[in-house]
């Protein structure tokens, strides 16, 4: 889960997709990954984090966070078929 957070904060959209898929393949639950993505999204909204990280970091996190969420949803819908 830490790797997911790191690539999101680092702004690495393609890595976020790979890390989410890799975590699932290694046995992490869909729920745990979903919770991690929710925590990161909540972190972005905290004033203390926003002040410490700055607007540049917050903006850089948007695409990888969306990519992680999208990848998780895709895997869930494939598994649900």
Buried (B, 14 or more C-beta within 10 A) or exposed (E): BEBBBEBBBBBBBEBBBBBBBEBBEEEBEBEBBBEBBEEBBEBBEEEEBBEEBEEEBBEBBBBBBBBBBEBBEEBEEEEEE
